[in-house]
Amino acid sequence: MKKVFFDNLQFKVPEKVYLPREDSFLAGEYLQRMDLKGKKVLDLGTGSGFLGIIASKKGGIVDCADLSPLALDTAELNAELNEVELNVFKTDLFSNISEKYDVILFNAPYLPDKVDKEDLESLTWAGGEDGREVLDKFLEKCSDYLEEKGVIIFVQSSLTGRDETFSKLEEEGFDGEVVMEEKVDWENLLVFKGSLRDSKF
């Protein structure tokens, strides 16, 4: 079990659950700038519960969802540790979701590698051969689960194509922008915000 600290929050993360790191921290920094009071928030692929817990601290009413039972247990543990309330449930992307949200968060698995749903640990980072398989599926479906003025906040690497993401957002009816960016090693980490066209948040 490893420990991670962010601002005044602490997280305990076992092996086989994604350990919050630079990409998580960058998205977390952006969330801290948002007013989420009373907003309904979905943290999809929650892992340790990192983003969902930050959203809850910012006043959001938060659902945390993941395919991994261990991740869901970890999110519940960290919610208790940080004294927040989360609704936690299992889903494969949107397969078990019927509600609509004001904000959907997704730290997408974006490294180029084959997606193997039998290997839950690899699903924390494997984004398909070009790194876009999971992200594109998310972008194709997420508008069905957003309120009229809803937004999506998601993380990707520059290695998986900044321009491709802007094109996909446009295709799916979103106005997209990069709201945070940080260079690490051989890539840039990007936090995108997508707003349903003609909506403001």
N, C-alpha and C positions, 0 to 999 in steps of 0.2 A: 504494500500500500504506500503510494507516494502522496506527499502533501504539496499543494499549490496555493499561493497567496496572491490575491489581487485586490488592491485598494484595502478595504477593511474586511474582506471576505476570505474564507479559507475553504479548501476543498480537499477531500480525501479521495484518491483515485486508485483503484486496483489495477493490476495487469489486465490487459484485454479490453479496457475501456480507454477511450481516447483521452490522453493527458492534455489539459489546456496548455497552449503554448502561444507563439507569436500571433498566429492567425486568430485564435480565440481572444487574445488580449486586445488586438486591434478592433475587432467587432465589439468587444466589451467597452472599449473607450468610446466608441460611437454611441452605444446604447446609453451610456451615462450622460450624454448630452441631450437625450430625448425626454420629452414629457410623456410618460406612459400612464399617468394616473387614470384609472378607470378603463384603460384600453384592454381589449381582449387579445392576448398574445399567444401564439403557438411557437414553441421552440422545437423544431423538427430535427430528428437525429440528435437528441439532447446530450447523449454521452454522459458526462459527469453532472449535467444540469447547469453548467457554467453560465451560459447566456440566459437561460430561463430564470435563474436566481437573480442575476443582475436586473433583468426586466421586472421581476417581482419587487425588488428593492426600489425600483423607480415608479412603483405604483401600479404595475400591470397586473391583470388577472390572467394567470399563466397556466397553460397546458404544456407539459413536456412529453414528447413522444419519441420512441425509439424502437428498433427491431430487436435489440438485445435485452433480454431479461436482466442481465448483470448491470447494464447501463441504467436501466430503470431503477433498480435497487440502489445504485450509486447516487442517482439524482435525488431519490427520497432521503438517503442518508445526508447528503449535502444540504438539502433544504432544511432538515432538522438542525444541522450544525449551524446554519446561518439564520435560523429562526424566520423562515418564510414558508408560505403555504403554496404548494404546487399540486396540480392534478396530473398524475402520471399514468400513461397507458402505452400499450404496445401497438405499433403500426409499421407497415412497410411503405414508406413515403405516405401517400394519402389514402391508402387502402382501407383504413379503419377510422376515417375522419369524415364527419358529416356536417360539422358546424362551420361557421364563417368567422374570420378573425380580422381585427384591425391591423395587426402586425404579424407577419410570419418571419421567423428567424431560421436560417439554415447555414450552418458551417459545413458546406458540402464536401464530401470526399472528392478530391480533385487530382490525385496523382495518377499518371497513366499506368494502369495495370488492370488486368481482367477482373471483373466483378464476380465473386464467388459467394452466393448467398448461404452456402453451407459453412463458410468461414466468417463468423460474425466479426472477428477481430479485423480482418482485412477490409471489411465494409466501412471501417472508420476512416480509411484513406484511399481505397481503390476506386477510381472514377471511370473505369473502362479503358480501352486501348488508347484513346486520345484524351482521357481525363475529363471528358464532357458527358459521358453517358448518364450519370446520375443527375448532374446539374441540369441538363437539357430536359430530362423527364420531369424534374421539379418545375422548371419554367413553363413547360407545356400545360401543367395541371393546376398551378397554384392560384390562378385567377378565379377558379371555381370555388375557392375556399377563402376569398377575401371579401370583406365588406366593400361597399361602393367606393369609399375613400381610403381603402386599405393600402398598405405598403409591404414590400418584401425587403428584407435585409439579408444579404448572403455574402459568403466569403469564397474567393477563388484565387488561383495562382495566375500570374501572367503567362505561365507556360501553357495554360489551357485556352488562351485566346481572349484578350480583352475585346477586340473588334467583333469576334464571333458572339460574345455575350451581348454586346450592344445590339447586334442584328437580331438575336433571338428575342431580346426584350421588346424590340420594335415589332417584331412579327407577332408576339403574344399580347400586344396592346398596352405595353408599359412605356413610360418615360424613364430612362435609366441614367444613373450618374454614379461615378466613383466618389464615395464620400470619405474614404480613408485609404491610404496607400503607404506601404513600407517595404523597403528593399531588405531582403534577407538572403544571404549566400548567393545562389544562382537564379533567384526569382524575385519578383515583386508580389507581395500579398495585397490583394485588392478587396475592399469592402464595397459592394454595390448596394445602392438603394433603387428599387423599382417602384414607381407609383403608377397605379392604373391611370391611363390617359385622361386628362381633364380633371383629375382629383388632386387635392392638396392636403398635406399632412404636416 
